[in-house]
């Protein structure tokens, strides 16, 4: 079997390893060192471009659970991370240079591995059983025409402007009411009202909050999608006539129109996650938690993901990919990494693992693996392949898992139960195959 992998980041390198160890001849096309994106500086593979922390390694956290599941599937990236880790408490953090160097060295040891320094411009599978495209959030412009030939301009996004998402069970429903503006729809929104004093407190904290520093290549991208804090600085009432407008909403508990209203919209079909409508933001993560928790209904909110606004080429995956990361219209092409809409280092590596494993099984004439939805891997595979409203990237979090059979009030105990269920479920799946 011969496979081509395009892109030598986390997803691409994990995919290479999973195929190489199974005896597959792998050709990796990587544009470094011929050309580097604005975020990359090293010539080696799997460069850590942002934080050197891969988040918590505690199995009772969503990121720790994902790593535990990946270990069960012999993840290359997790293995190298453990070999190059640096002290970081419960987090799995690495020496970024040693990590990248080690990944490159270990892949190069395989006699069935070939690396071509090439700026890819097509997705051709000619001469290969299948291709895995793992070009990342900063996919080079040379490949964009080939992607647009498949997906069209309407289904290829060039930046990520996503509002924060909170878990449904962390919302204070006593401070919220259900209803659509002017009574239209089927009560599609959960409304979080504020009186004048509450709003002014929220507003003053919002305009004074710290924001992230955008890189040069991320500027001038968001003209059509203004951050909530930028809009707020235009005047105290600006967002009350925008995302927080109370017009058309009546709080039946008070029989009055609120002074300001944040609307929450379901992020998934199960209703376990809610999106803060219109709250695209460049606030730093701790500031998002602090400021948005000043809204009464969100005083105890648990953020499944924070708002982000940055350059991020990604696909409207549910329309085009199945849960194996395989292109529905052409089974010889798989996608992996952040271009599919998974967010984070480990999530990207996971997608490379799944794409390689499923592709290997598919083209070997074997059944692919149905990863259970109650595992973190299965839930992320479901997210990228389930068409539910407007698609947005997602990282690992407990909110994307099916609700536990019995509600457990204590948060730490609930997370431990989720983790135990997931690992047992994946263990049974592995045993069955």
C-alpha positions in Angstrom: 0.0 0.0 0.0 1.2 3.5 -0.8 -0.1 6.7 0.8 0.7 10.4 0.3 0.4 12.7 3.3 0.4 16.5 2.6 1.6 18.5 5.6 4.1 17.7 8.3 2.3 19.1 11.4 0.7 17.2 14.3 -2.0 15.5 12.2 0.3 14.7 9.3 3.1 13.3 11.4 0.7 11.2 13.5 -0.8 9.9 10.3 2.6 9.0 8.9 3.5 7.0 11.9 0.3 5.0 12.0 0.8 4.0 8.4 4.5 3.4 8.6 4.3 1.0 11.5 1.8 -1.0 9.5 4.2 -1.4 6.6 2.7 1.2 4.3 5.0 3.1 1.9 4.5 6.8 3.0 5.4 9.9 1.0 5.2 13.1 3.0 5.0 16.4 1.1 6.1 19.3 3.3 6.7 22.8 2.1 9.4 23.6 4.7 12.2 24.5 4.3 11.4 25.7 0.8 8.6 27.9 2.2 7.3 28.7 5.7 4.0 30.1 6.9 4.2 33.4 8.9 3.9 31.3 12.1 6.7 28.8 11.4 10.5 29.2 11.9 11.9 25.7 12.1 12.9 23.3 9.3 11.9 20.2 11.3 8.5 18.6 11.3 5.7 19.0 13.8 6.7 22.5 15.0 5.0 23.8 18.2 4.0 27.3 17.1 2.1 28.6 20.1 2.2 27.4 23.7 4.4 24.4 24.5 1.7 23.0 26.8 -0.6 20.3 25.4 -3.0 21.0 28.3 -3.8 18.8 31.3 -2.7 15.2 31.5 -5.3 14.4 34.2 -7.6 11.8 32.8 -10.6 13.4 34.6 -10.2 16.5 32.4 -11.3 16.5 28.7 -7.8 17.1 27.4 -6.4 14.4 29.7 -9.1 11.9 28.6 -8.3 12.5 25.0 -4.6 11.7 25.6 -5.6 8.6 27.5 -7.7 7.4 24.6 -4.9 8.2 22.2 -2.4 6.2 24.3 -4.7 3.2 24.0 -4.3 3.6 20.2 -0.5 4.0 20.3 -0.4 7.7 19.5 3.0 8.7 18.1 2.6 12.4 19.1 1.7 11.6 22.7 4.6 9.2 22.9 7.1 11.8 21.7 5.6 14.4 23.9 6.2 12.2 27.0 9.8 11.7 25.9 10.5 15.4 25.6 8.3 16.7 28.4 9.3 19.5 30.8 7.9 20.2 34.3 4.4 21.8 34.1 2.4 20.4 37.0 -0.5 18.3 35.7 0.0 19.6 32.1 1.9 17.7 29.4 4.3 20.4 28.2 7.3 19.8 26.0 10.7 21.3 25.0 9.4 22.5 21.7 12.8 22.1 19.9 13.5 18.7 21.2 10.0 17.6 20.5 10.1 18.7 16.8 13.6 17.2 16.3 12.6 13.9 17.9 9.4 13.6 15.7 11.5 14.2 12.6 14.2 11.7 13.6 11.8 8.9 14.5 9.9 9.2 11.3 13.1 9.3 9.2 14.2 6.0 10.7 11.5 4.1 8.9 12.8 2.7 5.6 9.4 3.0 4.0 9.3 6.8 4.7 10.1 9.4 2.0 10.0 13.1 2.6 9.7 15.5 -0.3 10.2 19.3 0.2 7.3 20.5 -1.9 4.7 23.3 -1.9 1.6 21.2 -2.7 -0.8 22.6 -5.3 -3.0 19.6 -6.0 -4.7 16.8 -4.2 -4.0 14.1 -6.8 -4.0 10.5 -5.6 -2.4 9.2 -8.8 0.0 6.4 -7.9 -1.3 6.2 -4.3 -4.0 4.2 -2.6 -5.1 7.3 -0.9 -4.1 10.8 0.2 -4.3 12.5 3.6 -4.5 16.3 3.5 -3.2 17.8 6.7 -2.1 21.3 5.7 -3.3 23.1 8.8 -5.0 26.4 9.6 -2.4 28.3 7.6 -2.8 26.3 4.4 -0.7 27.9 1.7 -2.4 29.8 -1.0 -0.9 27.4 -3.6 -3.4 24.8 -2.5 -6.5 27.0 -2.2 -7.6 26.7 -5.8 -7.5 22.9 -5.6 -9.6 23.0 -2.4 -12.0 25.4 -3.9 -12.5 23.1 -6.9 -13.8 20.5 -4.4 -15.6 22.7 -1.8 -16.4 25.9 -3.5 -15.8 29.4 -2.0 -18.9 29.2 0.3 -17.7 26.1 2.1 -14.0 27.1 2.7 -13.5 29.5 5.6 -10.4 31.7 5.9 -10.7 32.9 9.4 -12.1 31.6 12.7 -14.5 34.0 14.4 -16.3 31.9 16.9 -18.2 33.1 20.0 -17.7 31.3 23.3 -19.6 28.1 24.1 -20.8 27.1 27.5 -22.1 23.8 28.9 -25.9 23.6 29.3 -25.8 22.3 32.8 -23.7 25.2 34.1 -26.2 27.9 33.1 -28.3 29.5 35.9 -31.8 28.9 34.4 -33.4 30.9 37.2 -31.9 34.0 35.6 -32.9 33.1 32.0 -36.0 32.6 29.9 -36.7 30.7 26.7 -38.1 32.6 23.7 -37.5 33.9 20.2 -37.6 37.5 19.2 -41.2 38.6 18.5 -42.3 35.1 19.3 -41.0 33.8 15.9 -39.6 30.3 15.8 -40.0 27.6 18.4 -38.4 29.3 21.3 -35.0 28.6 19.8 -33.0 30.8 22.1 -32.2 30.9 25.8 -32.3 34.5 26.8 -30.0 35.9 29.6 -31.5 39.3 30.7 -29.7 42.1 32.5 -31.2 45.1 34.3 -29.5 48.5 33.9 -27.1 48.2 36.8 -26.1 44.7 35.8 -25.5 45.8 32.2 -23.4 48.9 33.1 -21.2 46.7 35.4 -20.8 44.2 32.5 -20.1 47.0 30.0 -17.5 48.8 32.0 -15.6 45.5 32.6 -15.9 44.6 28.9 -14.4 47.7 27.5 -11.5 47.6 30.1 -10.7 43.9 29.6 -7.4 42.7 28.2 -7.2 41.5 24.6 -4.8 39.2 22.8 -2.2 40.7 20.4 -2.9 39.7 16.9 0.0 38.7 14.7 0.7 40.8 11.6 -0.8 38.1 9.2 -4.0 38.1 11.3 -4.8 41.8 10.9 -7.3 43.2 8.5 -9.2 39.9 8.4 -12.3 40.6 10.4 -14.0 43.6 8.8 -17.3 41.7 8.5 -17.2 40.3 12.0 -16.5 42.8 14.7 -15.3 41.7 18.2 -17.9 42.5 20.9 -15.4 44.6 22.9 -14.6 46.7 19.8 -18.2 47.3 19.1 -18.8 48.2 22.8 -16.1 50.9 22.7 -18.2 52.9 20.2 -20.6 53.8 23.0 -22.5 52.4 26.0 -25.6 51.7 24.0 -24.0 50.3 20.8 -24.2 46.7 21.8 -27.7 47.2 23.2 -28.7 48.0 19.7 -26.7 45.1 18.4 -26.0 41.6 19.9 -27.6 42.5 23.3 -30.7 44.3 21.9 -33.8 43.5 24.0 -36.3 44.5 21.3 -38.9 41.9 20.6 -38.2 40.0 23.8 -40.5 39.9 26.9 -39.4 38.3 30.1 -42.6 36.4 31.2 -41.3 36.2 34.7 -41.4 40.0 35.1 -43.7 40.8 32.2 -41.2 43.4 31.2 -38.7 43.9 28.4 -35.2 43.6 29.8 -32.7 46.4 29.6 -30.2 44.2 27.7 -30.3 40.5 26.6 -27.6 38.0 25.7 -29.1 35.2 23.6 -27.8 31.7 23.8 -28.3 29.2 20.9 -27.9 25.5 20.9 -24.5 24.4 19.5 -25.4 20.7 19.1 -28.5 18.6 18.5 -28.3 17.2 22.0 -28.5 20.6 23.6 -25.5 20.1 25.9 -23.7 23.2 24.6 -24.8 26.8 24.0 -23.2 29.5 21.9 -23.1 33.1 23.1 -24.7 34.7 20.0 -22.7 37.6 18.6 -19.9 37.4 21.1 -17.0 37.0 18.7 -14.1 38.3 20.7 -10.3 38.9 21.0 -10.4 39.0 24.8 -7.8 36.8 26.6 -9.3 33.6 27.9 -9.3 34.5 31.6 -10.9 37.8 30.8 -13.7 36.0 28.9 -14.4 33.9 31.9 -14.3 36.9 34.2 -16.3 39.4 32.1 -18.9 37.1 30.6 -19.6 35.5 34.0 -20.9 39.0 35.1 -24.1 38.2 33.1 -26.4 36.7 35.8 -27.4 33.6 33.9 -23.7 32.8 33.3 -22.4 33.5 36.8 -21.3 29.8 37.2 -20.8 29.1 33.5 -18.4 26.4 32.4 -16.8 27.4 29.1 -16.4 24.4 26.8 -14.4 26.7 24.5 -13.6 30.4 24.5 -14.1 32.8 21.7 -11.4 33.1 19.1 -10.7 35.3 16.1 -7.7 34.4 14.1 -6.5 33.2 10.7 -7.8 29.7 10.3 -8.5 28.0 7.0 -11.0 25.3 7.7 -13.7 23.3 5.8 -17.4 23.1 6.4 -16.6 19.4 7.2 -20.1 18.1 8.0 -21.1 18.7 4.4 -18.2 16.9 2.9 -16.5 14.5 5.3 -17.7 11.4 7.0 -16.8 10.5 10.6 -13.6 8.7 9.3 -12.4 12.1 8.0 -12.9 10.7 4.5 -14.2 12.8 1.6 -17.7 11.7 0.8 -17.3 12.5 -2.9 -13.9 10.9 -3.3 -13.0 8.0 -0.9 -9.3 8.2 -1.9 -9.0 11.6 -0.2 -8.9 12.1 3.6 -8.5 15.3 5.6 -7.0 15.7 9.0 -5.9 18.4 11.5 -7.3 21.9 12.0 -8.4 22.2 8.4 -11.2 19.9 9.4 -12.4 22.0 12.3 -10.7 20.3 15.2 -9.0 22.7 17.5 -5.8 22.1 19.4 -2.5 20.1 19.2 -3.8 16.8 20.5 -7.1 17.1 18.6 -5.2 17.6 15.4 -3.0 14.6 16.1 -6.1 12.5 17.0 -7.6 13.3 13.6 -4.4 12.2 11.8 -4.5 9.0 13.8 -8.1 8.3 12.9 -7.7 9.2 9.2 -4.6 7.0 8.8 -6.1 4.1 10.7 -9.5 4.2 8.9 -7.9 4.7 5.5 -5.6 1.7 6.1 -8.5 -0.5 7.1 -10.7 0.7 4.3 -8.2 0.1 1.5 -7.1 -3.2 3.1 -10.7 -4.5 2.6 -11.5 -4.5 6.3 -14.3 -2.8 8.3 -13.4 0.6 9.7 -13.8 1.3 13.4 -17.0 2.9 14.7 -15.6 5.0 17.5 -18.3 5.3 20.2 -19.8 8.7 20.7 -19.2 8.5 24.4 -15.5 8.6 23.9 -13.7 11.9 23.3 -12.4 10.6 19.9 -15.8 9.4 18.9 -17.4 12.7 19.9 -14.9 14.8 17.9 -15.4 12.5 14.9 -19.1 13.0 15.3 -18.7 16.8 15.5 -16.8 17.1 12.2 -19.4 14.9 10.4 -22.7 16.0 11.8 -24.5 18.8 10.0 -26.2 20.9 12.7 -26.6 24.6 11.8 -23.5 26.7 11.3 -20.4 24.7 11.6 -17.6 26.0 13.9 -14.3 24.4 15.1 -14.3 22.4 18.3 -11.7 21.3 20.9 -12.1 18.4 23.3 -14.6 19.1 26.1 -17.1 17.1 28.2 -19.9 19.1 26.6 -19.7 17.2 23.4 -20.1 13.8 25.1 -23.6 12.3 25.6 -25.1 13.1 29.0 -24.3 10.6 31.7 -27.2 8.1 32.4 -27.7 9.5 35.9 -27.1 13.2 36.6 -24.2 13.6 39.0 -24.3 17.0 40.7 -20.7 17.2 41.8 -18.6 18.4 38.9 -15.4 16.5 39.6 -17.4 13.2 40.2 -19.3 13.8 37.0 -16.1 14.3 34.9 -14.6 11.2 36.5 -17.7 9.2 35.5 -17.5 10.5 31.9 -13.8 9.5 31.8 -14.4 6.0 33.2 -17.3 5.4 30.7 -15.2 6.6 27.8 -12.2 4.5 28.5 -14.3 1.4 29.1 -16.2 2.0 25.9 -13.0 2.4 23.9 -11.4 -0.6 25.5 -14.4 -2.7 24.5 -14.2 -1.4 20.9 -10.5 -2.2 20.7 -11.0 -5.7 22.1 -13.8 -6.4 19.6 -11.5 -5.7 16.6 
